[in-house]
């Protein structure tokens, strides 16, 4: 399958660049750009004492970042492309891991655009370009529940091919990425095995199986060790096999689109994520509506006859569960702890309004539902709302004020974070942003 994908990519590459070979001009353009954003954020129900927390954050409306874009004119309507983007926290100067969150090279010509490297995935592409939360800033960095549905938002080792009509009223993209025999998998699996103290080839009995199942239930719930979650995060940002695409239509203020992405997890499970929605712009008003769903198809452990085989299968499940945890959980990603659930759905609706040339206002509501927990303790719902006001001092500098609220309900493991066990939280964010 991978050989066929590589062959197809090579064919597209040749078709894209051939018209330009005889008349390349070599003219290049290099652009250095960036955003620096810092804010003060106050939240309640934090920590075991459920107290208040006020802190400076390195990105309230936007994550601070800088990047380099390169274009070389190859002639005949074809150009070469390079993009590098690093993200950092303006409050303390720390940088993202990996250092470049985007890093790709490509060609764009009469027959489309082909890019290779670490890129935004097709789910992020279609939501951002079609029905994002705010018209002047696609997401609020400090509170962006919809990104928890985007399967990590970025994909490494990715091939993307985009084809658009001349007016870009229709745009379609397909994506494929390579797993490349992810060498982090065994390390994470060993952490998972360490959670389950039942090694060896002892014949599997009902009491032993019950003991292992109880250990797995604990490990896949709120008590998942940080070591496992952190290590799985390395896999999630590394080599995972994906395949998907999106299609978008936009004209006369109306935009509609949808996308699908399958992510093959290293433990043998699959995450199927899809989304659709639309927006409408008329004068100063912007309206948007969207839906997303993530469904995990857990790999069956089969019918192992020894403790060792059974524990091995469950350790694979722990690896995949930890990767899903990385993608789904956290207040900014929807306010859920994942536990052993296998399905999450979200509907989003909102508006923006240009009050004056300098003032933008907007409000967004999200409703999410999580299901599939065998025990029921991780099934639940979340209702989230954010309202934001932005004041532009100039085209490059603006200040903003936002209020967000999250309320979750359901099983006993449905809470915003394991430290506080809180089921509601309100945040207030005020910040300053500059683009260059």
N, C-alpha and C positions, 0 to 999 in steps of 0.2 A: 504493500500500500504506500509506504513512504517513498519507494523508488518511483511510483507513478506520480506522486505529488511533486517530487523534485523534477521529474521530466516535464510535467505541466508548467511548473514555474519557469524552467529554462525556456520553454516555448514562448511563454508570455513575455519573458525578458527580451528574447530576440525580436519578437513582433513589435515590441514597444520601441526598441532602440534602432532597428534597421533603417527606418525612413530618414534618420538623422545622420547616419554615418558619413555620407558623402559631403555634408555641408555643415559640420560642427563648427561653431564659432569660438567656443571655449570661454565666453564671457561668464564671470562668476559674481555672485552676490553673497556676502556673509553678514548675518545679522546677530548681534548680541542683544538679548532682551531679558527682562526680569520683572518680578513682583516682590515687594517687601511688605509684609502685613504683620502687625502686632496688635494684640487686644488684651483687655482686662475682662476676665470671665468670672462670674459669681454663680455658684450652684448650691443647692441644699441637699439634704439627705445623703451626705458623703461620709464614708467610713463607718466603723462599728457603732460610733456614737450618734450617727445620723445628724452630724453637724453641718455648718455652712463652710464653704471653701471659696476663697477668693484668690485668684492667681493670674499671672500674665501668661498668655499663650502665644506661640509663634505663628499665628495664623487664625484669624477669626472668620473673615469672609472668604479669604483665599489662602491656600498654603503658600508660604514664601518659596520662591524658586527663581532660578536663572537658567537660561538656555542659549544654545547656538543653533542657528538655522543656516544652511548653506544651499544655494541653488546654482547650478552651472547650466548655461544655455548650450545645448548640443545641436541646435538648429532643427529646422523642420517641425517646430512645435514640440520638441522633446527636451526635457531637462533632467539633470541628475539632482537628487535630493539627499540631504543629510540632516538629522536632528538629534541633538543631545540635550537632555534636561535633568538638572539636579535640583532636588528639593531640600529645604533646610528649615530649621526653627529659628525665627528671628529673635525669640526671647533669650536663647542661650547659645546660638550659633552652631548647634549640632546639625549634622547632615544626615540625609536619608541613607538607608541600606536597601538595595544596592546604591552606589554613589550616583549613577545615572539611572533615573526611573524611566526615562525614555532614551533609547539609543538605536537608531536605525538608519539604513541607507536604502535608496530606491531610485526608480526611474519613473517619470511621468511623461506620457506622450499621447498621440492620437488614439491609441488603443487602450488607454487606461493608465492606472498607476499601480506599480508593484513595489512593495517595501519589505525589508527583511531586518529583523532584530527584535528588541524589546519595545512593544507598542501598546497603545490603548486597545482593548479588545472590542469586539463588535457590539456587545451590550452597552458598554460605556459610550461608544460612538453614536448609536442610534438615539439613546436617551438625551445625551448632551446636545446633539444637533437638532432634535425634533421636539422634545417636551421636557426640557430641564426645568428646575424649580423657579429660577429667576432669570429674566431676560438680560440683565446687566452683569450677572455673575452666576454661572450655571448652578453652582451649589454653594451653600454656606459651609465652610470648612469645619466649623465647630459643631455643626449639627446637620448631617447629611444621611438620613436613614436609607434612602434609595440605593446608595452605593453598596450597602450590605447585600444587595441582590445581584451585583454585577460580576460575581465570580472572580473577585480580586481586582477588577477594573483594568489591570495591565497583564500582558502575556509575554513571557520570554520565548526566544527561539521561534518567533512567529513569522509566517509568510502571510501577507495581506494583499489582495488584489481588488482594486476599486474601479468601477466603471460608472460614468455619469454622462447624462445628456449635456449638450453645449450650454444650456442655461442652468444646469444642475437642478432642474425640477425633479428629476429622477436620479437617485444615487443608490448603488448596490455594492456591497463588499462581501467577500468571502475570506475566511481565515483558517489557517492550519498551523499548528505548532508541534514541535518534536519533543517527545519525552526524553530521548537520548539516554536511556538506561540510568535514570536519576540515581546518582551515587549517594545521595543523602538518605534514601529510603531505609537502608539497612540500619543506619544509626538511629533513626526515629523508631524503627521497629524494635530495636534493642531496648529503648526506653519503655516502649509499650510492654515488652516481655518482662521488664523489671517491675511493672505494676502487678503482675500476675504470678505469684510465687508457687506455681504448680508445674515445675519442669519434669522432664523424663518421659519414659515410655510406659508408665503405669497404665493398666487398662482403665478406661473411662467408666466410672460408675455414676449413678444419679447424684449421690451426695457431693462428689467431687465436682461434677458438672455444675451443680447448684452453687458451690463455693466460687467457682470461676465466674459464673454469670453474675454473682453479687459483686465480685471485684470489678468486673467490667462495667456494671451499672454505676458503681461509684466513680470509676475512672473516666467514664464518658459524661458524667454530670458536672456539677459545679466544682467538684474537687479535682478536676483534671490538673495534674502538676504543671507548673510553669515550664519545666524543662521540656515536656512533651509538646506543649503549645508553641514554645519558642522554636524548637527544632522543626516542627511541622511548618511554621511560618517560613523557614528557609526553603522548604520544598515548594510551598505555594507561590513563592516569588521566583522560583527557579524553573526547572524543566518539567513541565506537565504537558501531556498531549491534549490538544484541543482541536475542535472542528466546528465551524458555524458560519453564520452570515447575517446580514441585515439588508432591508430594503426600505427606502424612504422616498416620499413624495412631498414636495413643497412648492406652492405657487399661490399668489394672490392672498398672502397672509395665512394660508392654511397649510399645516404640516402634519403628516401622519406617517407612521413607520412601525416596524417591528423587527425583532432579531431573535436568534436562537444560538446557543453555544453549549456544546457537550464538552465537559472536562473529564478526562480519564484519570482517576486518582491512583497513586502507586500501590495501594493495598488491594486494588482490583475492583473498587466501586466506581460508579459514574455519577457525576453531577450534571443534570440537564437543567439549564436556565433559559428562560425566554421572557420576552417583554413586548408589549405593544402600547401605543398611545398616540396622542396628537396635541397640537396647540393651535391657537388662533390669535393673530395680531390685528388690531384695527386701531389706528391712531395711537393714543397713549395707553391703550389697554392690551394686556397679554393674559390669555387664559390657557391652562394646560391640564391634561388628564392622562394618567398612565397606569398600567398594571404590570406586575412582574411575578414570576413564580420560579422557585428553585425546588427541584425534586432530586433526592439522592436515591440511587438504586444500589443498596448495599450488596456487596459480594456475599453470597451464601457460604457459610463455613463448611457446607457439605455434611457428611456423617463420619467424622473422624472417630477412630476406635481407641486412640491413646490420648493421655493427657497432653503430651507434647504436641501432637498434631492439632488438638483442639485449641490449645493456648496459642500456637502459631497463627491459626486462622483468626483468632480474636485479637491478637496483636496487630495484624493487618487492618482489622476494623478500627483499632485505636488510632492508627496512623491516619486513616481517612477521616475519622471523626475529628481529630485535632486540626486537620487542614480546613474542614468545614467550619470549625470553631473560629479559626482565624478569619475566615471570610465573613461570617455572619455576626459574631457577637461584638459587644461594645456599644456604649450609649449613642455614639455618633452614627452607628450602623443599625439602629433600630431598637436598642434597649432590651435585647433578649440574651439570655444564656441559652445555648443550643441544646445541651443535654444529649439525649438519644433520639431527638426528633429527626424526621427525614424529609419534611416538606415545610416550606415557608411561602406565603403569598402576601403581596402588598398592593394596595391601591393608593394612588397619590393624586391630589387635585389642588390647584392653586391659581393665584393670579398675581400679576404685577401691574403697577400703574405709574406712569410718568406724571407726577403731580405738577412739577415745574421743570424747566430745562435742567435744574440742578438737583431736584429731589425725586428719588425713586422710592416707591413703597411696594411691599409685597407680602403675601401670606400663603402658607402652604400647610396642608393637612395630609397625614399619612395614617393608614390603618393596615396593620399587619396581623397575620394569623399563622401560628406555628402548630404543626400536627405530626402524627406518626410515632410519638413516643410510646413504646410498648407498655410502660408502667403508667403513663398518663401524667407523670409529674413534670414533664417538659412541654406539655401542650398548653397553649395560651394565646393571648391577644395583646396587642400594643396599639395605643392611640397616641399620635405625636402631632405637635403643631409648632410652627415657627412663623414669627412675624418679624419683618426687617424693614428698616428705614435707612436709606443711603443718601448722603449729601456730597455732591461733587464740587470741590473747590476749583478744579480744572479738569481737563481731559485725562490727566495722569494721577491726580491725587484726590482721594475721597475719604470721608469718615462715615461710620455706620453704627447703628444701634439695633440689637435684635433680642427678642425674648423667645425662648423655646420651652416646651413642656412635654414630658413623657409620662404615660401612665400604663402600666402593664397589669395583667390579671391572668389567672389560670392555675395550673398545677403548682406544687410547692417549690419547684425549682425555677419558676418564672419570676425573675427579679432583674433589676438593672445591672447590678454587679454583685460579685460574691462577697466583697468587703462589707458592704452596707446592708445587703439583702433588701434594699429599698424597692418599692413598687411604684414610686412616683418621684419625679425630679423636675425642678424648674431651673433653667439657666438664663442668665442675663449677660450679654456680650456687647462691649463697646470697643471700637478699634479704629485704626488709621491704616490706610493702604496707599502705596505709591507704585506706579508702573513706569518702567523705563524701557 
